[in-house]
Amino acid sequence: MYERDEEIAKHFSQLRKELGWPNAFGVTFNVLHPGHLRLLRFAKECGNRLGVGVLSDRVAAHAAHVPEQLRLEGVRSNNWVDEAFPNYHHLQSVIL
């Protein structure tokens, strides 16, 4: 969906202007377990949109046991998630 981090930052900047601050965070999400589901539900309840950054294979390094595209697919399939994208850097450096 996004070619570069600048595109992610631009997109989130636009969302902030249009909708207010979208909730966003970055996690590895090797296996989408009940704790992740509670986190996603809570984050969605805290705002009107939920963007989730899935740590890229490079950023997650040895913590990534499942390929990035499969982890993204799992997060995108969740109804609470409005948008999921790969994080090639720590989320703070992309949207702050």
C-alpha positions as CSV (number, residue, x, y, z in Angstrom):
1,M,0.0,0.0,0.0
2,Y,2.8,2.5,0.9
3,E,6.1,2.6,-0.9
4,R,7.9,4.7,1.7
5,D,7.7,6.0,5.2
6,E,7.1,9.5,3.8
7,E,3.9,8.3,2.3
8,I,2.7,6.9,5.6
9,A,3.5,10.1,7.4
10,K,1.7,12.1,4.7
11,H,-1.4,9.9,5.0
12,F,-1.5,10.1,8.8
13,S,-1.1,13.9,8.6
14,Q,-4.1,14.0,6.3
15,L,-6.1,11.8,8.6
16,R,-5.2,14.1,11.6
17,K,-6.6,17.1,9.7
18,E,-9.7,15.4,8.4
19,L,-10.7,13.2,11.4
20,G,-8.8,14.2,14.4
21,W,-6.0,12.0,15.7
22,P,-6.2,8.4,14.5
23,N,-5.0,5.8,17.0
24,A,-1.9,4.1,15.8
25,F,0.7,1.8,17.2
26,G,3.2,-0.7,16.0
27,V,3.5,-4.3,17.2
28,T,5.1,-7.5,15.7
29,F,1.8,-9.6,15.6
30,N,3.4,-13.0,15.0
31,V,0.2,-14.6,16.2
32,L,-2.9,-12.6,16.6
33,H,-3.9,-13.8,20.1
34,P,-6.6,-12.7,22.6
35,G,-4.3,-10.1,24.2
36,H,-3.8,-8.4,20.8
37,L,-7.6,-8.5,20.2
38,R,-8.3,-6.8,23.5
39,L,-5.6,-4.2,22.6
40,L,-7.1,-3.6,19.2
41,R,-10.7,-3.3,20.6
42,F,-9.5,-0.9,23.3
43,A,-7.5,1.2,20.8
44,K,-10.5,1.4,18.4
45,E,-12.8,2.5,21.3
46,C,-10.4,5.3,22.1
47,G,-10.8,7.1,18.8
48,N,-12.7,7.1,15.5
49,R,-10.1,5.4,13.4
50,L,-7.5,2.8,14.1
51,G,-4.3,2.5,12.1
52,V,-1.9,-0.3,13.0
53,G,1.7,-0.4,12.1
54,V,3.0,-4.0,11.8
55,L,6.8,-4.0,12.4
56,S,8.6,-5.0,9.3
57,D,10.8,-8.0,9.2
58,R,13.8,-5.7,9.3
59,V,12.7,-3.7,12.3
60,A,11.3,-6.7,14.2
61,A,14.5,-8.7,13.4
62,H,14.7,-11.9,15.4
63,A,11.3,-11.2,17.0
64,A,9.5,-11.8,13.6
65,H,8.7,-15.5,13.4
66,V,6.1,-15.1,10.7
67,P,6.7,-13.3,7.4
68,E,5.7,-9.6,7.3
69,Q,3.0,-10.0,4.6
70,L,1.2,-12.8,6.6
71,R,1.3,-10.7,9.8
72,L,-0.1,-7.7,7.9
73,E,-2.8,-9.9,6.4
74,G,-3.8,-11.1,9.8
75,V,-4.1,-7.6,11.2
76,R,-6.0,-6.3,8.2
77,S,-8.6,-9.0,8.6
78,N,-9.6,-7.6,12.0
79,N,-12.8,-5.6,12.0
80,W,-11.5,-3.0,14.5
81,V,-8.6,-2.1,12.2
82,D,-9.3,0.6,9.6
83,E,-5.8,0.5,8.2
84,A,-2.7,-1.6,8.6
85,F,0.7,-0.9,7.2
86,P,4.3,-2.1,7.5
87,N,6.5,-0.1,9.8
88,Y,10.0,0.2,8.4
89,H,11.0,2.4,11.3
90,H,9.7,2.7,14.8
91,L,6.3,4.3,14.7
92,Q,7.3,7.4,16.6
93,S,9.8,8.5,13.9
94,V,7.1,8.1,11.2
95,I,4.1,10.0,12.6
96,L,5.5,12.4,15.2
